[in-house]
Amino acid sequence: MTPDLLDFEVRRDLRGLPKDLADNVARHLVAVGELLDDDVETALAHARFARHRASRVAVVREACGLAAYHAGEWAEALSELRASRRMGGAPHVPVMADAERALGRPERALEIARSPESADLPRDEAMELLIVSSGARRDLGEFAAAVVGLQVPELDVRRTDDPWTCRLFYAYGEALLGAGRREEAVRAFLDAAQTDAEGETDAEERAALVAAGVDTPPGELDAEVAEEVATDDDGTDQDATDHADEDAIDSPDDLADDVIDDAEAPADEAGASPARGDEA
């Protein structure tokens, strides 16, 4: 880890430090960036060391805040990012709002989302803030508002080049599920899977489980239970055992066909669900 590996703009922010100290802090910041995706605890240790040596540098406090956020240290993340913002650093509005929500304070998350700093966010951060705000609405039991808040032009399966599309649809599925609109939630999760070229989410598995009547996300579901719900040894669905009167699901593709058929049914047909975007 050498100082020259650090981004030039960040290195420039360290120029107020003595050279040896600046180089030392720079090496630790490089380590934070290198380790954050694979070893977040060690990344946070490097960030804390840099903060200990250069606590008056905004970019150092920012790095510590982001590392703490990825490590699930929500209070520390908020403290560090607020300090960085006071020093002129980037506000990281979606991250701060999400940390407030993780601390069980959805009202504060929504206050951050309404702050002046949120008005001129870059498009990717604006989409992340929409997702966080929708989750905060669900935390408060405001399920209809959680759904409506995500009905934006960016919620479009044709926008496959936008990196946030799959996560937007996944959040939309969660909002619909919270509102009791299960069939539409399944379709939203399938749309998320369709636009998730990088395999960022478990949307395909989530769609199958929700269609089977299981609301728990795959990551929180016991592996053996998930396997039992999804399929038996012969590849047939076990849903009939645990959820009476439900159709078997052979595959996500079959599930998608069923949902599409339902969506194309005549509007006056009994049980037809409202089209996306029809909510007041």
C-alpha positions as CSV (number, residue, x, y, z in Angstrom):
1,M,0.0,0.0,0.0
2,T,1.8,3.1,-1.2
3,P,0.6,6.8,-1.0
4,D,0.7,7.2,-4.8
5,L,-2.2,4.7,-5.1
6,L,-4.5,7.1,-3.4
7,D,-6.8,9.3,-5.6
8,F,-5.1,12.6,-6.4
9,E,-8.0,14.7,-5.1
10,V,-7.8,12.8,-1.8
11,R,-4.0,13.2,-1.6
12,R,-4.4,16.9,-2.1
13,D,-6.7,17.1,1.0
14,L,-3.8,15.6,3.0
15,R,-1.3,18.3,2.1
16,G,-1.9,20.2,5.3
17,L,-0.3,17.4,7.2
18,P,3.4,16.9,7.6
19,K,4.7,14.8,4.7
20,D,5.5,11.6,6.7
21,L,2.2,11.8,8.5
22,A,0.3,12.4,5.2
23,D,2.0,9.4,3.6
24,N,1.2,7.2,6.5
25,V,-2.5,8.3,6.5
26,A,-2.6,7.9,2.7
27,R,-1.4,4.3,3.0
28,H,-4.2,3.5,5.5
29,L,-6.8,5.1,3.3
30,V,-5.6,3.0,0.3
31,A,-6.1,0.0,2.5
32,V,-9.6,1.1,3.3
33,G,-10.5,1.2,-0.4
34,E,-8.8,-2.1,-1.1
35,L,-10.4,-4.0,1.7
36,L,-13.9,-2.5,2.0
37,D,-15.6,-5.1,-0.2
38,D,-13.8,-8.2,1.1
39,D,-12.8,-7.5,4.7
40,V,-14.8,-4.7,6.1
41,E,-13.7,-5.1,9.7
42,T,-10.0,-4.7,8.7
43,A,-10.9,-1.8,6.5
44,L,-12.6,-0.1,9.4
45,A,-9.6,-0.7,11.6
46,H,-7.4,1.1,9.0
47,A,-10.0,3.9,8.8
48,R,-10.0,4.3,12.5
49,F,-6.2,4.5,12.6
50,A,-6.3,7.2,9.9
51,R,-8.9,9.1,11.9
52,H,-6.8,8.9,15.0
53,R,-3.8,10.5,13.2
54,A,-5.7,13.0,11.1
55,S,-9.1,13.7,12.7
56,R,-9.3,17.3,11.3
57,V,-9.2,16.2,7.7
58,A,-12.7,15.9,6.1
59,V,-11.8,13.1,3.7
60,V,-10.4,11.0,6.6
61,R,-13.6,11.4,8.6
62,E,-15.6,10.6,5.4
63,A,-13.6,7.3,4.9
64,C,-14.1,6.3,8.5
65,G,-17.8,7.0,8.2
66,L,-18.3,5.0,5.1
67,A,-16.2,2.1,6.5
68,A,-18.3,2.1,9.7
69,Y,-21.5,2.1,7.6
70,H,-20.4,-1.0,5.6
71,A,-19.5,-2.7,8.9
72,G,-22.9,-2.0,10.4
73,E,-21.6,0.5,12.9
74,W,-24.5,2.9,12.3
75,A,-23.9,5.4,15.1
76,E,-20.3,5.7,14.3
77,A,-21.0,6.1,10.7
78,L,-23.4,9.0,11.4
79,S,-21.0,10.7,13.7
80,E,-18.1,10.5,11.3
81,L,-20.1,11.6,8.2
82,R,-21.6,14.5,10.2
83,A,-18.1,15.6,11.1
84,S,-16.9,15.3,7.5
85,R,-19.9,17.4,6.4
86,R,-19.1,20.1,8.9
87,M,-15.6,20.3,7.5
88,G,-16.9,20.7,4.0
89,G,-16.9,17.0,2.9
90,A,-19.6,15.3,0.8
91,P,-22.9,15.0,2.6
92,H,-23.7,11.3,1.7
93,V,-27.4,11.9,2.3
94,P,-28.6,8.4,1.4
95,V,-26.0,6.7,3.6
96,M,-26.9,8.9,6.6
97,A,-30.6,8.4,6.0
98,D,-30.1,4.6,5.8
99,A,-28.0,4.6,9.0
100,E,-30.8,6.5,10.8
101,R,-33.3,3.9,9.6
102,A,-31.0,1.1,10.7
103,L,-30.9,2.6,14.2
104,G,-34.7,2.4,14.3
105,R,-35.3,6.1,13.6
106,P,-37.3,6.2,10.3
107,E,-38.7,9.6,11.1
108,R,-35.1,11.0,11.1
109,A,-34.4,9.2,7.9
110,L,-37.3,11.0,6.3
111,E,-36.2,14.3,7.7
112,I,-32.8,13.8,6.0
113,A,-34.5,12.9,2.8
114,R,-36.4,16.3,3.0
115,S,-33.3,18.3,3.8
116,P,-32.0,21.0,1.4
117,E,-29.0,18.8,0.7
118,S,-31.2,16.2,-0.9
119,A,-32.5,18.6,-3.6
120,D,-29.5,18.5,-5.9
121,L,-28.2,15.0,-5.5
122,P,-26.6,13.2,-8.4
123,R,-29.1,10.8,-10.1
124,D,-27.6,7.6,-8.5
125,E,-27.7,9.1,-5.0
126,A,-31.2,10.4,-5.6
127,M,-32.4,6.9,-6.5
128,E,-30.7,5.4,-3.4
129,L,-32.5,8.0,-1.3
130,L,-35.8,7.1,-2.8
131,I,-35.2,3.5,-1.9
132,V,-34.2,4.4,1.7
133,S,-37.2,6.7,2.0
134,S,-39.6,4.0,0.9
135,G,-38.1,1.6,3.5
136,A,-38.6,4.2,6.2
137,R,-42.2,4.6,5.1
138,R,-42.7,0.8,5.5
139,D,-41.1,1.0,8.9
140,L,-43.7,3.5,9.9
141,G,-46.5,1.4,8.5
142,E,-47.2,3.9,5.7
143,F,-47.3,1.2,3.0
144,A,-49.3,3.1,0.4
145,A,-46.8,6.0,0.6
146,A,-43.9,3.5,0.3
147,V,-45.3,2.2,-3.0
148,V,-46.2,5.6,-4.5
149,G,-42.8,7.0,-3.6
150,L,-41.1,4.6,-6.0
151,Q,-43.4,5.1,-8.9
152,V,-41.0,7.3,-10.8
153,P,-39.9,7.3,-14.5
154,E,-36.7,5.4,-13.6
155,L,-38.9,2.4,-12.6
156,D,-38.7,1.0,-16.1
157,V,-37.4,-2.5,-17.1
158,R,-36.1,-1.0,-20.4
159,R,-33.5,1.1,-18.5
160,T,-31.1,-1.7,-18.1
161,D,-28.0,0.6,-18.4
162,D,-28.9,2.4,-15.2
163,P,-27.1,0.7,-12.3
164,W,-29.9,1.4,-9.9
165,T,-32.8,-0.2,-11.9
166,C,-32.7,-3.7,-10.3
167,R,-32.5,-2.3,-6.8
168,L,-35.3,0.1,-7.5
169,F,-37.6,-2.8,-8.6
170,Y,-36.5,-4.9,-5.7
171,A,-37.5,-2.1,-3.3
172,Y,-40.7,-1.7,-5.2
173,G,-41.4,-5.4,-4.7
174,E,-40.9,-5.0,-0.9
175,A,-43.2,-2.0,-0.8
176,L,-45.9,-3.8,-2.7
177,L,-45.6,-6.8,-0.5
178,G,-45.9,-4.6,2.6
179,A,-49.1,-3.2,1.1
180,G,-50.5,-6.7,0.6
181,R,-50.3,-6.6,-3.2
182,R,-48.6,-10.0,-3.5
183,E,-49.0,-10.7,-7.2
184,E,-47.7,-7.3,-8.1
185,A,-44.8,-7.8,-5.7
186,V,-43.9,-11.0,-7.5
187,R,-43.8,-9.2,-10.8
188,A,-41.7,-6.5,-9.4
189,F,-39.2,-9.0,-8.0
190,L,-39.1,-10.7,-11.5
191,D,-38.5,-7.3,-13.1
192,A,-35.6,-6.8,-10.6
193,A,-34.2,-10.2,-11.6
194,Q,-34.5,-9.4,-15.3
195,T,-32.5,-6.1,-14.9
196,D,-30.0,-7.6,-12.5
197,A,-27.2,-8.4,-14.9
198,E,-24.5,-8.5,-12.2
199,G,-26.4,-10.8,-9.8
200,E,-26.5,-8.0,-7.2
201,T,-29.8,-9.2,-5.6
202,D,-31.6,-12.4,-4.8
203,A,-34.6,-11.2,-6.7
204,E,-35.4,-14.4,-8.6
205,E,-35.4,-16.5,-5.5
206,R,-37.4,-13.8,-3.7
207,A,-40.1,-13.9,-6.4
208,A,-40.4,-17.6,-6.1
209,L,-40.7,-17.5,-2.3
210,V,-43.2,-14.7,-2.3
211,A,-45.4,-16.5,-4.9
212,A,-45.2,-19.5,-2.6
213,G,-46.5,-17.4,0.3
214,V,-43.2,-17.0,2.1
215,D,-42.5,-13.3,2.9
216,T,-39.2,-13.8,4.6
217,P,-36.2,-12.7,2.4
218,P,-34.0,-15.7,1.3
219,G,-31.0,-14.4,3.3
220,E,-33.1,-14.5,6.5
221,L,-34.7,-17.9,5.8
222,D,-33.3,-21.1,7.1
223,A,-31.6,-22.9,4.2
224,E,-33.4,-26.2,4.8
225,V,-36.8,-24.4,5.0
226,A,-36.1,-22.4,1.8
227,E,-35.2,-25.6,0.0
228,E,-38.3,-27.4,1.2
229,V,-40.5,-24.5,0.2
230,A,-38.9,-24.2,-3.3
231,T,-38.6,-27.8,-4.4
232,D,-38.6,-31.5,-3.4
233,D,-36.2,-34.2,-4.5
234,D,-38.0,-34.6,-7.8
235,G,-38.0,-30.9,-8.5
236,T,-41.7,-30.5,-7.7
237,D,-43.0,-27.6,-5.6
238,Q,-43.7,-28.3,-1.9
239,D,-45.9,-25.3,-1.6
240,A,-49.1,-27.4,-1.6
241,T,-47.9,-29.0,1.7
242,D,-47.3,-25.7,3.5
243,H,-49.7,-23.4,1.7
244,A,-53.0,-25.0,0.7
245,D,-54.8,-23.9,-2.4
246,E,-51.7,-22.4,-4.1
247,D,-50.4,-23.5,-7.5
248,A,-47.1,-25.2,-7.8
249,I,-44.2,-23.2,-9.1
250,D,-41.8,-25.1,-11.4
251,S,-39.4,-22.3,-12.2
252,P,-39.1,-18.5,-12.2
253,D,-39.8,-18.5,-15.9
254,D,-43.1,-20.4,-15.4
255,L,-43.9,-18.0,-12.6
256,A,-43.2,-15.0,-14.9
257,D,-45.5,-16.4,-17.6
258,D,-48.3,-16.8,-15.0
259,V,-47.9,-13.3,-13.7
260,I,-47.8,-11.8,-17.2
261,D,-51.0,-13.8,-18.1
262,D,-52.7,-12.3,-15.1
263,A,-51.6,-8.8,-16.0
264,E,-53.0,-9.2,-19.5
265,A,-56.4,-10.4,-18.3
266,P,-59.4,-8.1,-19.1
267,A,-59.7,-5.3,-16.6
268,D,-63.2,-6.2,-15.6
269,E,-62.3,-9.9,-14.9
270,A,-62.8,-10.9,-11.3
271,G,-59.7,-10.7,-9.2
272,A,-57.8,-8.6,-11.8
273,S,-55.1,-6.5,-10.1
274,P,-54.6,-2.8,-10.9
275,A,-52.0,-1.8,-13.3
276,R,-48.7,-0.3,-12.0
277,G,-48.9,3.4,-11.5
278,D,-52.7,3.5,-11.0
279,E,-52.4,4.3,-7.3
280,A,-53.5,7.7,-6.0
